[in-house]
Amino acid sequence: MRINCLACGHKVELDDAYDDFEGLVKCLCGTMLEIRTEEGKLKAIKMVEPLARAAAKPKGMQRPATP
């Protein structure tokens, strides 16, 4: 099965293990796609919003505020 990336249009090739699947697939461009398939057919697809980089950093890694 092939799905087109919603961000770049790349055709992502999925094997038979994804015929009945619900979860995340990563495109070569780095975009995460949340998909749902049933019996080898795509039923739903959407792009997953990336987390903000600042929120993902541990507090010890952030720079102190400068006056």
C-alpha positions as a Markdown table, in Angstrom:
| # | Residue | x | y | z |
|---|---|---|---|---|
| 1 | Met | 0.0 | 0.0 | 0.0 |
| 2 | Arg | 1.2 | 3.5 | -0.7 |
| 3 | Ile | 0.2 | 6.7 | 0.9 |
| 4 | Asn | 1.1 | 10.3 | -0.1 |
| 5 | Cys | 2.6 | 12.5 | 2.5 |
| 6 | Leu | 0.4 | 15.5 | 3.2 |
| 7 | Ala | 3.4 | 17.8 | 3.6 |
| 8 | Cys | 5.6 | 17.0 | 0.7 |
| 9 | Gly | 3.7 | 14.5 | -1.6 |
| 10 | His | 6.3 | 11.7 | -1.3 |
| 11 | Lys | 4.8 | 8.3 | -1.7 |
| 12 | Val | 5.4 | 6.3 | 1.5 |
| 13 | Glu | 5.4 | 2.5 | 0.8 |
| 14 | Leu | 3.8 | 0.4 | 3.5 |
| 15 | Asp | 4.0 | -3.4 | 3.6 |
| 16 | Asp | 1.3 | -5.9 | 4.5 |
| 17 | Ala | 1.9 | -5.4 | 8.3 |
| 18 | Tyr | 0.1 | -2.1 | 7.9 |
| 19 | Asp | -3.1 | -3.6 | 6.4 |
| 20 | Asp | -4.9 | -3.2 | 9.7 |
| 21 | Phe | -3.1 | -0.5 | 11.6 |
| 22 | Glu | -3.7 | 2.7 | 13.6 |
| 23 | Gly | -0.7 | 4.8 | 14.6 |
| 24 | Leu | 2.1 | 7.0 | 13.4 |
| 25 | Val | 4.2 | 6.8 | 10.2 |
| 26 | Lys | 7.1 | 9.0 | 9.5 |
| 27 | Cys | 7.8 | 10.4 | 6.0 |
| 28 | Leu | 11.3 | 11.0 | 4.6 |
| 29 | Cys | 10.7 | 14.7 | 5.0 |
| 30 | Gly | 10.3 | 14.2 | 8.7 |
| 31 | Thr | 6.5 | 14.8 | 8.9 |
| 32 | Met | 4.7 | 12.4 | 11.2 |
| 33 | Leu | 1.4 | 11.1 | 9.8 |
| 34 | Glu | -1.3 | 9.6 | 11.9 |
| 35 | Ile | -3.1 | 6.9 | 9.9 |
| 36 | Arg | -5.8 | 4.3 | 10.2 |
| 37 | Thr | -6.1 | 1.4 | 7.8 |
| 38 | Glu | -8.6 | -1.5 | 7.5 |
| 39 | Glu | -8.2 | -4.4 | 5.2 |
| 40 | Gly | -5.4 | -2.8 | 3.3 |
| 41 | Lys | -7.3 | 0.5 | 2.6 |
| 42 | Leu | -6.6 | 3.9 | 4.1 |
| 43 | Lys | -9.5 | 5.1 | 6.2 |
| 44 | Ala | -8.0 | 8.2 | 7.9 |
| 45 | Ile | -4.9 | 10.3 | 7.6 |
| 46 | Lys | -3.7 | 13.5 | 9.3 |
| 47 | Met | -0.5 | 15.4 | 10.0 |
| 48 | Val | 0.6 | 15.4 | 13.6 |
| 49 | Glu | 1.7 | 18.8 | 14.9 |
| 50 | Pro | 5.3 | 18.8 | 16.2 |
| 51 | Leu | 5.9 | 19.7 | 19.8 |
| 52 | Ala | 7.4 | 23.1 | 20.5 |
| 53 | Arg | 11.1 | 22.7 | 20.9 |
| 54 | Ala | 11.3 | 25.0 | 23.9 |
| 55 | Ala | 8.7 | 22.9 | 25.8 |
| 56 | Ala | 10.6 | 19.7 | 25.0 |
| 57 | Lys | 13.9 | 20.9 | 26.5 |
| 58 | Pro | 14.7 | 20.1 | 30.1 |
| 59 | Lys | 14.7 | 23.2 | 32.3 |
| 60 | Gly | 18.5 | 22.9 | 33.0 |
| 61 | Met | 19.1 | 23.3 | 29.2 |
| 62 | Gln | 17.4 | 26.7 | 28.8 |
| 63 | Arg | 19.4 | 29.9 | 28.8 |
| 64 | Pro | 18.8 | 32.3 | 31.8 |
| 65 | Ala | 16.9 | 35.5 | 31.0 |
| 66 | Thr | 19.1 | 38.5 | 30.4 |
| 67 | Pro | 18.0 | 41.9 | 31.6 |
